[in-house]
Amino acid sequence: MPSLSNADELIFFVNGRKVIEKNADPEVNLLFYLRKVLGLTGTKYGCGGGGCGACTVMVSRYDPKTKKIRHYPVTACLVPICSLYGLAVTTVEGVGSIKTRIHPVQERLAKCHGTQCGFCSPGMVMSIYTLLRNHPEPTPEQITKALGGNLCRCTGYRPIVESGKTFCVESTVCEMKGSGKCCLDQEEKSFANRLEKICTKLYNEEEFQLLDPTQEPIFPPELIRMAEDPNKRRLMFQGERTTWIIPVNLNDLLDLKTSFPKAPLIMGNTAVGPSIKFRDEFHPVFISPFGLPELYFVDNTDDGVTIGAGYSLAQLNDALQFIVSEQPKEKTKTYRALLKHLRTLAGAQIRNMATLGGHVVSRPKSSDLNPILAAGNATINLISKEGERQIPLDSHFLKNSPEASLKSEEIVLSVYIPHSTQWHFVSGFRMAQRQENSFAIVNAGMSVDFEDGTDTIKELQMFYGGVGSTIATASQTCRQLIGRQWDDQMLSDACRLVLDEIYIPPAAEDGMVEYRRTLIISLLFKFYLKVRRGLNKMDPQKFPDIPEKFMSALEDSPIETPQGIQMFQCVDPYQPLQDPVGRPVMHQSAIKHTTGEAVFVDDMPPIAQELFLAVVTSTRAHAKIISIDTSEALALPGVVDVITAEDVPGDNNYNGEVLYAHNEVICVGQIVCTVAADTYAHAREAAKKVKIIYEDLEPRIITIKQALEHNSFLSVEKKIEQGDVEQAFKYVDQIIEGEVHVEGQEHFYMETQTILAIPQAEDKEMVLHLGTQFPTHVQEFVTGALNIPRSRITCHVKRTGGAFGGKVTKPAVLGAVAAVAANKTGRPIRFILERGDDMLITAGRHPLLGKYKIGFMNNGVIKAADVEYYINGGCTLDESELVMEFVVLKSENAYYIPNFRCRGRPCKTNLPSNTAFRGFGFPQATVVVEAYITAVASQCNLPPEQVKEINMYRKISKTAYKETFNPEPLRRCWKECLEKSSFSTRKQAAEEFNKKNYWKKRGLAVVPMKFTVGMPMTYYNQAAALVHIYLDGSVLLIHGGCEMGQGLYTKMVQVASRELNIPESYIHLSETSTNTVPNAIFTAGSMGADINGKAVQNACQILKARLQPVIRKNPKGTWEEWIAQAFTESISLSTTGYFKGYQTNMDWEKEEGDAFPYFVYGASCSEVEVDCLTGAHKLLRTDIFMDAAFSINPALDIGQVEGAFIQGMGLYTTEELKYSPEGVLYSRSPDDYKIPTVNEIPKEFRVTLVRSQNPIAIYSSKGLGEAGMFLGSSVLFAIYDAVAAARRERGLTKTFILSSPATPELIRMACVDQFTDVIPRDDPSTFTPWSIHVS
């Protein structure tokens, strides 16, 4: 390794300031450097692998060749600081700040309500800002494209896109639908009796600052001088273990490659970076030719184009776009195929980082470009000290054949892509779990060359990715088909041959074996059709066209910019302007979110002597711990201690939750011990060195089926029953039985579990800063673990970056783990779970199995239902019993079934304990209800919506557990949803579409909802608040609720503003803590604003009453004068407020009770288009009608409804958790687990808040945090409708059940056809699958 004395200084700029790093370590990435070295904490850690966009920053580079500055987005977590030499970095702090001036991007994202928890907001700002630096007047398509690499779990994306669209030149308002009338005016007569005026504007564009591109910061002149310096030299940076070398020119690079043949070349670091981080690769030397002019060029000739290996995929895209615009169409078939894939490959950040050379040479097994390049006969130009040579980018290269690979001293100089010719067809195809920013499940590059003027195959090539460990080629198949006509018989033989040649073993890694086999020939069929179509266009007389009904199979789902309409009741025009209740007030932290100034726990500055904690988790599902050897870990530099169960001074098994595994482990992912060290890197390295010896124990229970076989349960059965079910079954026309599986869901809050535990010098006190929904619970567990009174434990919660139920119970266990470490070491502990550890340890939504037996009449009236539910609770109780109670209580949804029985039981398995998740069992259980309603409709040959309406509650009724309710708002939401969504017209249009299209089908579904909020125990509905009025008239407001993005703090300020009759600006709400409001219950169950609002109202009313004598004496005085006078009269200006809680109860012995305070009703209609050949679906439109009663803040409430809907849609479609048969969770990153992106949301998204009465709640409002989740199932049932249409056309009329999630795999395999019929099938008893479903 080169010596340290040669190390250079690293020079780059951050936000216009020069950074000189004398000890640049190649192992340090930009995200760490920004946050921990420069203290710029606006850039967030979300996943560490470039998959979420939370750490997006802008990099600017001056090109001395073109004299231009290029601005592009990158994910800071993948950028080694050494790669930044001579570059300028702009972070969210450099864009604008509250202290100086906020930028229009930041202002508009906030004012358009595009931020909720705010953790993803800096990344969103940077993606839009970078786009505007390049395109100050972007198109809506550019906005959507720019946001494709950014994930948001809260908002549902619509307001984020809308904020970006405000910079577009063209109008972004609702287009009139050709009739010259606004769509809002349609059918207005049917609701003409409405008194309330409807509003549709949640913000006022007139408030927005104008964007002035001339005001942006200039590129540092010093960096231009550096770039143009004629005396450049080789640079070297040396770290603790590694060396980074930047060659001065191409010859220098070749010298280095000869000296260090094993050193990787680092350009974008999108391949090597993740391998180092997640697969423990180590390289002592890195060579970085980034910016070498010899690697950046485009050379056009008559035969083709040569593109430099240094070009990023984004630059490649621009180059190809230009060539396509210049050249005749027949020459650009390969380029157009590449462009199609470049649009969806990864996100904008990765496309700007990854290079053509890196992508080609790393040969990813699911590469989107290599199969097309191979099919297009591309050539790789290599260079070394020995000279230049060319190798074909063909099957030998893609299979990593030694004779066709690079020699260790060679580098890729460029890639040559020949023009296509008239009789040469090239196409690319891909299928992924999600349209953009998702690795392909299977992709393909195919080409065929015909004898001129004929359809006789001269040459055929087929390359497939995602079907093996390398890109596979069907060379034997292709050879056998040479000389054949391009006809149906050839296709049939090709399918048979290619399935024989490309064999995917039944236990293959990544699973989905039968689906992948089907895709191999489905994509081949698409190519066949495309070529047939192409031939017909060239000579319609000679080559017949494909059937009209097949045309749509060739159309890719376009990526379109979503648009939406939000409707809500306007505020009473007589309401005082100062009174904010009912108005769409911006989230009180929104501007801080968008400037990066909102402080999350890990943004807090380092504390003296703090240590970092890394976890060591079990690798076995059920095993005895034989030994734990920590000696190697303790010997590593920086390691202070290893903490085990022996170090817990109090109770290590508190309330059934084990903090540190002791003697045995009961799931993969259970914490066995933790390592405390001076840096997280040291702690993580040491954690890998802890050696644990296990002895497996039986039984190992992973699935619900296995739990039922072993009679393994966490609690007793819960049951409700009405009528006489057995008797009723005797008198019905038909009985159906079935079962529905609903898999689990990962919370994927953007901020992972984060805890700062600080031991105090006196009295064994402990202070914790953390993101939680239930600080009291954390306090309780820390008390139990440390064996000290609760009064000495203080938990502070300022905000949390998303929670969704995942931060109710889990932070208590993790907080106790951190507190034990802090107690043992006597030093502050910073405990931040990496994304993979978070997903593994904390689990998520309960997988559910629902079994039903339904008795009904031929007219669709259901007379009897017997339903059984089982949920996979995992290894400890956690919330499973309560979730099952909710499942049973809510199991009828909106339908009255006179004879109804529901039973449920949580199963105990060897998986991490599943926990609370938005909707709390309802989104899983009610899918079963809608599934059996749909099945009844199918059996009766009736439309599902008709059967739903027949069986829906109509008048004031009692639930199955005898609670009275009025379904009038339910009927209203249902009626408005059907009418305003033009359901019947669109259903007819979908049927017409389906008649004309064989391979694409459209489906519509509408679902009603009767949801409940709150808890069946009164004491869980209580809340308290504390209000201080200071002598200047300012007010400090504190309550027991936690802010996690839902806008609770904002609503509480609105409540206090109305009650005290003072402007919102007078009121400050800082944080929630256990030493100000003790014994607060969790912020969950959609009750945060309900109960805390009542407590705040109570406190304010007490204070207002105290001030009344002062006000009476001086009625025209100001607020400040009244406060000053009250103080002189010794009137207390501080008080607590209290709300005893809604009076609820449930008697499980009697199976009755008033379990919930009130009901929330709603309905949702969705329309999808399904590609029957691949299983892809596109959500065309969604209409949601939500009974909001009176909305305290329509902007926040609509945000909750939209965000929950998209999260629900994810649950029912793309979000798939995969487990090994041994209980190992595979899905541990955004690479493996696909939450919706901006491209999955409805193309048209309409939300209406429906007005009703709810006198029990504050200001007659309703809690809407969770209700929208289940409405996402309208997408699932729309998919079902489309698939059912396909099955009917194929002669399959039997009712079928579509379980959840309806992944592309499930959709494709349900659309049975000639391709699914011919794939090889394996006997399940002969192999162990790679992954299993645990429901």
Disulfide bonds with the S-S distance in Angstrom:
Cys199-Cys570 1.86
